[in-house]
Amino acid sequence: MAQSRVDTQKKSDERRGVRPKSYKLPISIIELIEALSKEEDMPQSAVISKAVELFAESLKK
């Protein structure tokens, strides 16, 4: 029996160690994420990940 698209995506996410997460953000922040993503030629998820990592580092100091 063929897997559904949802099952295929779930297994792919598990293999890659990712899961979906959704937030409501101010439009200005969304636009900033989009602009940084285009400027740095990286996915929006990578921009957000880097920002969170930098924030966590700043709290350790």
C-alpha positions in Angstrom: 0.0 0.0 0.0 1.4 3.4 -1.0 2.1 5.9 1.7 0.2 9.1 1.9 2.0 12.4 1.3 1.6 13.2 5.0 3.2 9.9 6.1 6.1 10.5 3.6 6.7 14.0 4.9 6.6 12.8 8.5 9.2 10.1 7.9 11.4 12.6 6.0 11.2 15.1 8.8 12.1 12.4 11.3 15.2 11.4 9.3 16.3 15.0 9.1 15.6 15.7 12.8 13.2 18.5 12.1 9.5 19.2 12.9 7.2 22.0 11.9 6.6 24.9 14.2 4.3 27.9 13.6 4.4 31.3 15.2 2.4 34.5 14.8 4.9 37.4 14.4 4.6 41.1 13.7 4.6 41.8 10.0 7.8 43.9 10.4 9.6 40.9 11.8 8.4 38.7 9.0 9.6 41.2 6.5 13.0 41.4 8.2 13.3 37.6 8.2 12.4 37.6 4.5 14.9 40.4 3.6 17.7 38.8 5.6 17.0 35.4 3.9 17.2 37.0 0.4 20.3 39.1 1.3 22.2 36.2 2.7 20.8 33.6 0.2 19.8 31.3 2.9 16.4 29.7 3.9 14.3 31.7 6.4 14.5 28.7 8.8 18.3 29.1 8.8 18.0 32.9 9.6 15.7 32.1 12.5 17.9 29.3 13.8 21.0 31.5 13.7 19.2 34.3 15.4 18.1 32.0 18.3 21.6 30.5 18.6 23.1 34.0 18.8 20.5 35.1 21.4 21.2 32.0 23.5 25.0 32.8 23.3 24.4 36.3 24.4 22.5 35.1 27.5 25.5 33.0 28.6 27.8 36.0 28.9 
